[in-house]
Amino acid sequence: MTAPREVGTQRPGGRSARVRAAVIAATLAELVDRGYSGVSLDSVSTRAAVHKTTVYRRWRTKEALILDAMLEQAGQTVAVPDTGSLRGDLLELARRSAQIQTSPAGEAVVRAVAGEASGNPQMAAASRQFWTERLELDRTILQRARDRGEIGAKARHRPVIEALLGPLYFRLLVTGEPLDDGFIEGIVALVYTACAADRPRASTG
């Protein structure tokens, strides 16, 4: 299995990087202004002032383009935190995720995926790929905590991160309640307590 790429790294420089950045920015802007149904490779190429053959050759479908925009956005704004403690890492990850979810571009992406994935196999596949890569990156948080002795072997990274981020998406998409810091701290406390329950016991000699 290929290791997940760290978004935003090992990208070509020069003109190619500038073109890609312009196309990604245009894709997010189109999602904000038009929603998923209004996005097309033609509209993105026009907005980015990039020849459409360049966009078609590199991305081929708008789902591939949106996936790349999702990965780039997450890599730039939700990098894997390293605060020195599991509680701190979970809190920082949740805060950064809430920040991007409530931004115009972030909310547009979330709503596009939520609205389209159930009836659009390509969008569903793009969403699965995004979360596979994202959760693999977040695995580091749990591994560091395990190495520090904060948690035991039973705490698996995927359920922990899902339990942390799931309530944020529920508020954004279902209840519409604010993603304030008090709410985020409460979710982190619950998740951290569940993880710490498996903490290795110190030897008493």
N, C-alpha and C positions, 0 to 999 in steps of 0.2 A: 504493500500500500504506500502510495506517495505521501510524504509528510506534507501537512498543510502549509501553504505559503504564508509568510508574514506579509500582510497587505502593506503596500507602500514601499517595499524593499525590492532590490534587484530589478528595478525598472530601467529601460533604456533611457539614456539622457538625450539632450539636444532637442531637435525638432519633434521626434517621436514622442517624447515625454510631454512636450507642450501641447501637441495635438491630443494626446490621451487626456490630459488634464482639462482641456477645453471641452472635449466630448463628455466627460464625466460630469463636469459642472453643468453643461447644457442639459444632460439627462435629468439631473436632479431638479433643475429649474423647470423643465417641462412637466415633470411629475407634480410639482407644486402648483403650477398654473393650469394644467390641463387634466391631471389625473391619469391613471394608467391607460384608459381607452384613447386618450388624446396624444399619447406618445408614439412616435414612429421614428424609424431611422432617418427618414427624410427631414422631419421637423427638427430632430436633434442636430443633424449635419448643418441645416440652415442656421440654427441658433448658435452653433459653435463656430460658424464660418469655416467649416471644413468640407472638402469635397465629399459628396455622398459615397463615391466609390471607395474612399478610404474607410468610412464607417462600415459599409457593407462587407468589405474584405476582412476587417478585423473582428467584427462582432456578429455579423450574419443575421441575428434575430434581435428583437428588442428585449426579449427575456434575457439573453446573454449580456446585453448592454446594461440592463437594470441590475442583474446579479453583480456585474463588475462594479457598478456604482455603489451597491450595498456594501461590498467587501472593502472598497476603497474608503468609504465613509466610516465604516466601523474601525478600520485599521488606523485612521487618522485621529479618531475621537474617543475610541474605546480600547485603547491599548491595554494589554494585560498589566494590572498594577502590581507593584512590589513594595509594600509598605513595611514589611518585616513581621506582620502578624496576619493570621487568617481573618480575624474580625476586620482589620483595617483594609485588607484586600477586597473582601466582600462588600464593604461599605463603599469603597472607591469605585469598584466595578458597577455597583447599582446606581451610584450617583452619576457616573459618566453615561450609563445607559439611559437613565431618565432624561439627562440633558439632551442627548441626541434624539430621543423619541419625541420630545416636546418642541424640537426645532421644526420650522416649516418643512425642510427637506426630509428630516427623519420621520416625521409624522406622515408625510406623503408616501414614503417608501413602505412604512408599516401598513398603512391602509390599502395600498396597491396590492401588497402580497396577501393580506387578509381577505381582500375582496375577490381576488382572482384565483388563488391557489386551488380552491376546491373544484373549479370547473376548467382549469387551464393546466394541462399536464406539464407544459414547459415551465410555467411559472412555479408550479409545485416542485418540480425538479430543481429549479434555481434556488428556491427557498430551502430545500433540503441540503443542497450543496453549501449554501451560505452557513447554515447552522452546524453542519458537520465540521466545516473549517473553523467556525467561531468557537465551538465547544472544545475542539482539540486544542486551540490556543489557550482557552481558559483552564484546561487540565493542569497547567503549570501552577495555578493557585493552590490546588489541593495537594499537588506533589510537594511543593515547598512546605506546606503546613504539616504534611506527613513526615518530611525530613526533620522538621523542627520538633517533632513529638507532640504537636498540638492535637492531632487526630490519629485514629488508628486506621486499619486497613479496610474497615467496612464502609467508610464514607466514599462513595463513588462520585467522580467529578460531574457526570452528566446530570443525575438527579439533583445534586446540590445546586448547580448553576440554573437548572430549570426551576427549582423551588425559589431561587433568588429572583430571577427575572420574570417568571410567569405572572406574579401579581402586578408588576408594572404594566405589562401588556394588557392585563385584564382591566385595569383602571383606564388605560388609554382608549381601548376599543369597546369596552362594555359599559362601565359605570360612568365614565367621564369625570371621575373625581380627580383632584389634583395629585400630582406625584411630588408631594412636599417632603422635606427632609425628615419630619417626624414619622411619616409613613415608611419611608425607606429605612430608617433606623430600626423601626419595629420589625420589619421583614428580616433585616440582617440579624437582629437578636434571636429571632426564631430559628433561622437557618444555622447560625453559629452554635446555638445551644444543642441542636440536634446533632451537629457534627462533633461537638466536644464530648458528647455522651459516650463516644467510642474512644476517648483519649486513653492512651496507654497509662497504666497505673505506675507511679514511681515505686521503685523497690525500697522496702523498709529495712533491708539488710538481712 
